[in-house]
Amino acid sequence: MKMNDYINLIKASAQYIRDIAGSEAPVAGIVLGSGLGRLGDSIKDPVVIPYRDIPGFPVSTAVGHKGNFIIGTLGGRRVIAMQGRFHYYEGYPMQMVTIGVRVMKVLGIEYLFVSNAAGGCNPDFRVGDLVVIKDHINMFPNPLVGPNMEEFGPRFPDMTCVYDKELRELAEKVASDMGVSLRSGVYFGSTGPTYETPAEVRFYRTVGADLLGMSTIPEVIVARHCGLRVFGMSVVTNESNADTDAETLNSGDSVVVQADRAAAVMTELFTRIIAEL
């Protein structure tokens, strides 16, 4: 899509949402990954806008992604949540994979909260662990390739501290108050849609990966380009297999089941963090 057409689609989508949900700007945007859409059910006084109703907007096809914008109140603050995201493996170009972040930026968000279901590349991680993302390794095509969108951000955005240090510290404090234990790790993002081979798991671990997934990083890069402060969290939904002889098999359905079990704790954690912004 030509740049001018893309920018017009972003602005038209934002205006469509604004016309339905009102002009009050949300303070935070939330992207909900596989099986984690139930956080949207905790948003008070919700206005639900299906992606399919927005002219020209993409539609989620992944398992566990409902495909709605939800605008309302969480932790006493105005928020907008994406109940389902878009993936490169679905066949969408990076413009469409990341369009939701830019739409939320136009609507006025200052913070972006991203969540996902991920494989535990770190052998110490267990299914159900909540992991604060402290950094990432990107193996996707960079979503900023092409003409720079000057009205959103600079040509070469700095990526030294992608995941906001103050938000990570706030998460640790809130989790401690809740009596919840958090882990911290590096998220490795690749295109999918295949799960990793044992040899790939061993390689990714060697280069510093703690978590393996197929999303999130393109959205985060665009968020940082837009000047948003980012907080990321993964739910470990399967333990990645580094042994060729072991029959540890992964499936999309089991990922959704495990994510759903952790969703209640993550919902409370996000709610309390947003309340303190």
Beta strands, then each sheet from edge to edge (+ up, - down):
strand 1: 28-32
strand 2: 44-50
strand 3: 68-74
strand 4: 77-83
strand 5: 111-120
strand 6: 130-138
strand 7: 183-189
strand 8: 211-213
strand 9: 229-239
sheet 1: 2+ 3- 4+ 1+ 5+ 8- 7- 6- 9+
end
